Amino acid sequence: MSIAAQKSDPPAWRALLGYVRPHRWALLGGASLSLLTGATGLMLPLVARDLIDDLSDDRAITGALVLMSALVMANAALGALGSYVLRRTAESVVLGARRSLSSYLLRLRITAVDRSEPGDLMARITSDTTLLREVTTDSLVGLGTGGLTLIATLALMGFVDPVLLGVTLAVIVGAGAVLTLIVPHISRAGRRAQDAVGVMGASLERVLGALRTVKASGAEPREERALHEAAEESWRQSVRAAKWSAAAGNTAGLAMQVAFITVLAVGGARVATGAIDVGTLVAFLLFVFYLMMPIQSVVGAITRYRTGSAALDRIQEAMRLPAEPVAGPAVLPAPGAAPAALAFEDVRFRYADDLPYVHHGVTFTVPARGMTAFVGPSGAGKTTVFSLIERFYEPDSGTITLDGRELADWELSRLRSSIGYVEQDAPVLSGSLRDNLLLGNREADDDEVARVVKTTRLDGLVAKLPEGLDTLVGHRGTKLSGGERQRVAIARALLRSPRLLLLDEATSQLDAVNEAALRDTVADVARTTTVLVVAHRLSTVTTADRIVVMDAGRVRAVGTHRELVTADPLYAELAATQFLAAGG
Ligand SMILES: Nc1ncnc2c1ncn2[C@@H]1O[C@H](COP(=O)(O)OP(=O)(O)OP(=O)(O)O)[C@@H](O)[C@H]1O
């Protein structure tokens, strides 16, 4: 996984504030309720003391009892409300992060996706965002309420005896120095634990995405080991983080005990010299005791923030991957819209700076309407032509124009809405058959769907499925055959009434009858639309209006089948040896 942190990354707390800002008032409300709960709790002993005084002085205790009951009720009610408000706010922060991250991931550039593991990206949305929950409530609120209580207690201590306050502060500063050494270990271990969860997500995605192949290859034990290793690495790092967190918590506890003893010793000496009286010393020691709670809460907040900040860093890294601009909903071309004309002019392209060029100056023109077939040996760069037209990638040099206008000048959603694209492996998404057909055009009505289902010869399939178009097709369409998936992909593209249809022909999977039918359908579409086909069948190339022969990233010839068979030796060889199904 190469989503790496950059030196210039802003600190995690700034990102956290970004997520929390929309919920600041709810968070403040929850924190105030927590403070109020604490205050009602602190008042209870005072009222109890009054009640005991009343009892010993033979006074009526009804008033004190009523007050105590009211305080107990208020404490419980405020506590429950405060905790609900805080948890709800924390969940809203998680929701906000999940929403923005998932929207962002849908806009990722394909180059970024090429460099990422989908399983790791999934872990960032699911697991890492969950950690924001604790960071929001425990860290932010703990730091706020604990910090306020700490300041108030220290102020009162300074009021009682500044010298003893100095002693206490010296101990606290010493403990703080130790904590600054411990805290980075918590961050590091937290980061590694979350990275290991990402690795596990990636391994899971790899296995589940190809479970049949894994089983058929007998690779379960090896894949199981990889999954377990990732789980164990996460465990190891989480345990390491727990160890350092425990050390931090105990350092705080130890510091308070050291402060207690030091205050006792220095305070005793001051009592002996008459600088303070015993009452002052006792009151101060009580304050040292009370100091424990806010200090624990502040240290807890810091340690939890450090674990959570690792998750925040991972979320921010994903949010910095290159993405496409935000676009409004795409407007599909009206049925009967003019077909598109396309031109490549000296296009050079490579998938990454450290990879060799795939296109070395590709030039061809495709007029509006008609079918153009791309042929050539495997790896010649045919599918890459389609990827560049869809602007999944940008060429390094040269120009690509659609209707005479450079692709870079097109609004991306508008460009893509003009195109119907059928990928070679014809992906089908989990959901119903209808969902899949309407993926590219939600607006298509039942008549249009029925027509396209018929032209792509899916009507037989629909009739035999238990729930027709509403039958679920399984994860990645596993309940469909390869040929059916391909026809679904073609039907989906046709429902968009594209001005340019890109068809990356599968190398197999269609039986002769369906192939002939689809060839007729595509030929029919080519009468009104511009169709580009990466062709693997003789029947396709013989019906094409023109054929572009590609070899090693260059266009070596353009012509019809008849012309090329005699004019281009490579084409003649391909026609004789490589094209599938000779039914032309
Ligand atoms: N996402 C990618 N990242 C890096 N290299 C890639 C990527 N996609 C394709 N390539 C490389 O680019 C070259 C051209 O690939 P392309 O898919 O365009 O070939 P093709 O002519 O369509 O081949 P085939 O007929 O086998 O589908 C190949 O060498 C391939 O390995």
Ligand as a Chemical Component Dictionary entry (heavy atoms), coordinates in Angstrom:
data_LIG
# 
_chem_comp.id                   LIG 
_chem_comp.type                 NON-POLYMER 
_chem_comp.pdbx_formal_charge   0 
_chem_comp.three_letter_code    LIG 
# 
loop_
_chem_comp_atom.comp_id 
_chem_comp_atom.atom_id 
_chem_comp_atom.alt_atom_id 
_chem_comp_atom.type_symbol 
_chem_comp_atom.charge 
_chem_comp_atom.model_Cartn_x 
_chem_comp_atom.model_Cartn_y 
_chem_comp_atom.model_Cartn_z 
_chem_comp_atom.pdbx_ordinal 
LIG N1  N1  N 0 -3.250 0.289  -14.872 1  
LIG C1  C1  C 0 -2.096 -0.043 -15.456 2  
LIG N2  N2  N 0 -0.939 0.252  -14.835 3  
LIG C2  C2  C 0 0.238  -0.064 -15.417 4  
LIG N3  N3  N 0 0.360  -0.664 -16.603 5  
LIG C3  C3  C 0 -0.761 -0.980 -17.265 6  
LIG C4  C4  C 0 -2.033 -0.707 -16.723 7  
LIG N4  N4  N 0 -2.965 -1.124 -17.588 8  
LIG C5  C5  C 0 -2.304 -1.662 -18.636 9  
LIG N5  N5  N 0 -0.970 -1.582 -18.452 10 
LIG C6  C6  C 0 0.066  -2.008 -19.392 11 
LIG O1  O1  O 0 -0.102 -1.265 -20.583 12 
LIG C7  C7  C 0 0.142  -2.063 -21.719 13 
LIG C8  C8  C 0 -1.034 -1.942 -22.695 14 
LIG O2  O2  O 0 -2.185 -2.443 -22.061 15 
LIG P1  P1  P 0 -3.601 -2.520 -22.800 16 
LIG O3  O3  O 0 -4.552 -3.076 -21.812 17 
LIG O4  O4  O 0 -3.902 -1.198 -23.386 18 
LIG O5  O5  O 0 -3.296 -3.568 -23.953 19 
LIG P2  P2  P 0 -4.305 -4.244 -24.980 20 
LIG O6  O6  O 0 -3.752 -3.964 -26.315 21 
LIG O7  O7  O 0 -5.707 -3.828 -24.712 22 
LIG O8  O8  O 0 -4.103 -5.783 -24.593 23 
LIG P3  P3  P 0 -5.186 -6.996 -24.595 24 
LIG O9  O9  O 0 -5.535 -7.271 -26.005 25 
LIG O10 O10 O 0 -4.399 -8.109 -23.995 26 
LIG O11 O11 O 0 -6.346 -6.573 -23.749 27 
LIG C9  C9  C 0 0.352  -3.473 -21.219 28 
LIG O12 O12 O 0 1.736  -3.749 -21.291 29 
LIG C10 C10 C 0 -0.092 -3.454 -19.778 30 
LIG O13 O13 O 0 0.714  -4.284 -19.012 31 
# 
loop_
_chem_comp_bond.comp_id 
_chem_comp_bond.atom_id_1 
_chem_comp_bond.atom_id_2 
_chem_comp_bond.value_order 
_chem_comp_bond.pdbx_ordinal 
LIG N1  C1  SING 1  
LIG C1  N2  SING 2  
LIG C1  C4  DOUB 3  
LIG N2  C2  DOUB 4  
LIG C2  N3  SING 5  
LIG N3  C3  DOUB 6  
LIG C3  C4  SING 7  
LIG C3  N5  SING 8  
LIG C4  N4  SING 9  
LIG N4  C5  DOUB 10 
LIG C5  N5  SING 11 
LIG N5  C6  SING 12 
LIG C6  O1  SING 13 
LIG C6  C10 SING 14 
LIG O1  C7  SING 15 
LIG C7  C8  SING 16 
LIG C7  C9  SING 17 
LIG C8  O2  SING 18 
LIG O2  P1  SING 19 
LIG P1  O3  DOUB 20 
LIG P1  O4  SING 21 
LIG P1  O5  SING 22 
LIG O5  P2  SING 23 
LIG P2  O6  DOUB 24 
LIG P2  O7  SING 25 
LIG P2  O8  SING 26 
LIG O8  P3  SING 27 
LIG P3  O9  DOUB 28 
LIG P3  O10 SING 29 
LIG P3  O11 SING 30 
LIG C9  O12 SING 31 
LIG C9  C10 SING 32 
LIG C10 O13 SING 33 
# 
